[in-house]
């Protein structure tokens, strides 16, 4: 499950240089919106290419993401078309709950949609590491937030997204898994985060947006 909220006002902490007039961007908020969309689509592409992922559930009501070309076709790993669940609009916790309800009781994973450096091999390894525990949480690079939350079949996910979610998920019984590689943990909220993601290598959509800022 990949929750993606509406992109209006997205990534407000991500400071970007004022775009050049020739870049096609109107202002910094438009840059942040385009970057957030690119992060989500690059994340989804990595998920859909990951062996062992049988279904992909996108929880979103953002038209530019839900309507992106290609989501209606099978993914690179043979996964079926992306299943779209409307975002109930009450925050990340409610979006995750909607995805969990849709997904059923099999093995489930919640992956946040701002991991532009993610690759299928990294996610496959992370899911394998987490799969050794009934429930698991992967903290973000800062160690406070959550990028990946998992539960084996028959186990109940206990989403506790929000400030300090990694510790909250651990208190709820999810084993903390950190040895999964930086790409799985490198979410992007700030300019420093984005610089770190670029050093790792970002997906094609994010690279395209960034190229427009420097072109």
C-alpha positions as CSV (number, residue, x, y, z in Angstrom):
1,X,0.0,0.0,0.0
2,X,1.3,3.4,-1.0
3,X,-0.5,6.4,0.4
4,X,-0.2,9.7,-1.6
5,X,-2.0,12.7,-0.3
6,X,-3.2,15.6,-2.4
7,X,-0.3,17.6,-3.7
8,X,-1.6,21.1,-3.0
9,X,0.9,22.5,-0.5
10,X,3.0,19.3,-0.7
11,X,6.5,19.2,0.7
12,X,6.3,22.6,2.4
13,X,9.6,22.1,4.1
14,X,11.4,21.4,0.9
15,X,13.2,24.6,0.0
16,X,13.9,25.0,-3.7
17,X,15.7,27.7,-5.6
18,X,13.3,30.0,-7.5
19,X,12.9,28.3,-10.9
20,X,14.2,30.0,-14.1
21,X,11.6,31.6,-16.3
22,X,12.4,29.1,-19.1
23,X,11.8,26.0,-16.8
24,X,8.1,25.9,-17.2
25,X,7.5,26.2,-13.5
26,X,5.4,29.0,-12.1
27,X,6.9,29.3,-8.6
28,X,8.5,27.3,-5.8
29,X,5.2,25.7,-4.7
30,X,4.7,24.4,-8.2
31,X,8.3,22.9,-8.1
32,X,7.5,21.2,-4.8
33,X,4.2,19.8,-6.2
34,X,6.0,18.5,-9.3
35,X,8.7,16.9,-7.2
36,X,6.2,15.3,-4.8
37,X,4.4,13.8,-7.8
38,X,7.7,12.5,-9.3
39,X,8.7,11.0,-5.9
40,X,5.4,9.2,-5.7
41,X,5.6,7.8,-9.3
42,X,9.2,6.7,-8.9
43,X,8.3,5.0,-5.7
44,X,5.3,3.2,-7.4
45,X,7.5,2.2,-10.3
46,X,10.0,0.6,-7.9
47,X,7.2,-1.2,-6.0
48,X,5.7,-2.6,-9.2
49,X,9.1,-3.9,-10.3
50,X,9.7,-5.7,-7.1
51,X,9.6,-9.6,-7.2
52,X,7.2,-11.0,-4.7
53,X,4.8,-8.1,-4.7
54,X,1.5,-9.5,-5.7
55,X,-0.7,-6.4,-5.4
56,X,-0.1,-2.7,-5.3
57,X,-2.7,-0.5,-3.6
58,X,-2.5,3.2,-4.2
59,X,-4.4,5.2,-1.6
60,X,-4.9,8.6,-3.2
61,X,-7.3,11.2,-4.6
62,X,-4.6,13.2,-6.3
63,X,-5.6,13.3,-10.0
64,X,-2.1,13.8,-11.3
65,X,-1.0,10.6,-9.6
66,X,-4.1,8.4,-9.9
67,X,-4.4,9.3,-13.6
68,X,-0.7,8.9,-14.4
69,X,-0.2,6.8,-17.6
70,X,0.7,3.1,-17.1
71,X,-0.8,2.4,-13.7
72,X,-3.6,0.5,-15.4
73,X,-1.2,-2.0,-17.0
74,X,0.7,-4.8,-15.3
75,X,4.0,-3.9,-13.6
76,X,7.5,-5.1,-14.5
77,X,7.4,-8.0,-12.0
78,X,4.1,-9.2,-13.3
79,X,2.0,-7.5,-10.6
80,X,-1.5,-6.6,-11.8
81,X,-2.6,-3.1,-12.5
82,X,-2.5,-0.7,-9.5
83,X,-5.6,-0.8,-7.4
84,X,-6.7,2.7,-6.4
85,X,-8.5,3.4,-3.2
86,X,-9.8,7.0,-2.6
87,X,-8.1,8.9,0.2
88,X,-10.7,9.5,2.9
89,X,-9.0,12.9,3.5
90,X,-8.5,12.7,7.2
91,X,-4.7,12.5,7.2
92,X,-2.1,9.7,6.7
93,X,-3.5,7.5,9.4
94,X,-6.9,7.4,7.8
95,X,-5.4,6.8,4.4
96,X,-3.4,3.9,5.6
97,X,-6.5,2.4,7.4
98,X,-8.4,2.6,4.1
99,X,-5.6,0.8,2.3
100,X,-5.4,-1.9,5.0
101,X,-9.2,-2.5,4.9
102,X,-9.0,-2.9,1.1
103,X,-6.0,-5.2,1.1
104,X,-7.4,-7.8,3.4
105,X,-5.6,-10.1,5.9
106,X,-2.7,-11.5,3.8
107,X,0.9,-10.3,4.2
108,X,0.8,-6.5,3.9
109,X,3.2,-3.6,3.7
110,X,2.7,0.1,3.9
111,X,5.3,2.1,2.0
112,X,5.4,5.9,2.0
113,X,5.4,7.5,-1.4
114,X,8.4,9.9,-1.1
115,X,11.3,7.5,-1.7
116,X,12.7,8.7,-5.1
117,X,15.9,6.7,-4.8
118,X,14.1,3.4,-4.1
119,X,15.0,0.4,-6.4
120,X,13.2,-2.9,-6.7
121,X,16.2,-4.9,-5.4
122,X,16.3,-2.7,-2.2
123,X,12.6,-3.1,-1.5
124,X,12.8,-6.8,-2.2
125,X,15.6,-7.2,0.4
126,X,13.8,-5.0,2.9
127,X,10.6,-7.0,2.6
128,X,12.5,-10.2,3.1
129,X,14.2,-8.8,6.2
130,X,10.9,-7.6,7.6
131,X,9.2,-10.9,6.7
132,X,11.2,-12.7,9.3
133,X,9.2,-10.9,12.0
134,X,5.4,-11.1,12.6
135,X,5.3,-7.3,12.3
136,X,8.1,-4.8,11.5
137,X,8.8,-1.2,11.0
138,X,11.6,0.5,9.0
139,X,12.5,3.9,10.4
140,X,13.4,6.7,8.0
141,X,17.0,8.0,7.6
142,X,16.6,10.3,10.6
143,X,15.4,7.4,12.8
144,X,12.2,9.1,13.9
145,X,9.7,8.6,11.1
146,X,8.6,5.5,9.3
147,X,9.1,4.5,5.6
148,X,7.9,0.9,5.7
149,X,5.5,-1.0,7.9
150,X,4.8,-4.7,7.5
151,X,2.7,-7.5,8.9
152,X,2.7,-11.2,8.0
153,X,-0.5,-12.9,7.0
154,X,-2.8,-13.2,10.0
155,X,-1.0,-10.4,11.9
156,X,-2.7,-7.1,12.5
157,X,-0.9,-3.9,11.3
158,X,-0.9,-1.2,14.0
159,X,-0.4,2.1,12.1
160,X,0.8,4.9,14.3
161,X,1.9,7.4,11.7
162,X,2.6,11.0,12.8
163,X,5.4,12.6,14.8
164,X,7.8,10.0,16.2
165,X,6.1,7.2,14.3
166,X,9.0,4.8,14.4
167,X,9.0,4.7,18.2
168,X,5.2,4.6,18.2
169,X,5.2,1.6,15.9
170,X,7.8,-0.1,18.0
171,X,5.7,0.4,21.1
172,X,2.8,-1.1,19.2
173,X,4.7,-4.3,18.7
174,X,6.5,-3.9,15.4
175,X,10.1,-5.1,15.4
176,X,12.5,-2.3,14.3
177,X,14.5,-3.2,11.2
178,X,17.2,-0.9,10.1
179,X,19.7,-3.0,8.1
180,X,17.8,-2.5,4.8
181,X,20.0,-0.1,2.9
182,X,19.7,3.6,2.7
183,X,17.5,3.8,-0.3
184,X,14.5,2.3,1.6
185,X,15.0,4.8,4.4
186,X,15.8,7.9,2.4
187,X,12.5,9.8,2.3
188,X,12.6,13.4,1.2
189,X,11.1,16.3,3.2
190,X,13.9,18.9,3.1
191,X,16.6,20.2,0.7
192,X,19.2,18.2,2.6
193,X,17.1,15.0,2.2
194,X,16.8,15.7,-1.5
195,X,20.6,16.2,-1.9
196,X,21.2,12.9,-0.1
197,X,18.7,11.2,-2.4
198,X,20.4,12.6,-5.5
199,X,23.7,11.3,-4.3
200,X,22.1,7.8,-4.1
201,X,20.6,8.3,-7.5
202,X,16.9,9.1,-8.1
203,X,14.3,7.7,-10.4
204,X,13.7,9.0,-13.9
205,X,10.7,11.2,-13.1
206,X,12.5,12.9,-10.2
207,X,15.6,13.3,-12.4
208,X,13.5,14.9,-15.1
209,X,12.0,17.5,-12.8
210,X,15.4,18.3,-11.3
211,X,16.9,18.7,-14.8
212,X,14.2,21.3,-15.6
213,X,15.4,23.4,-12.6
214,X,18.9,23.5,-13.9
215,X,18.2,23.6,-17.6
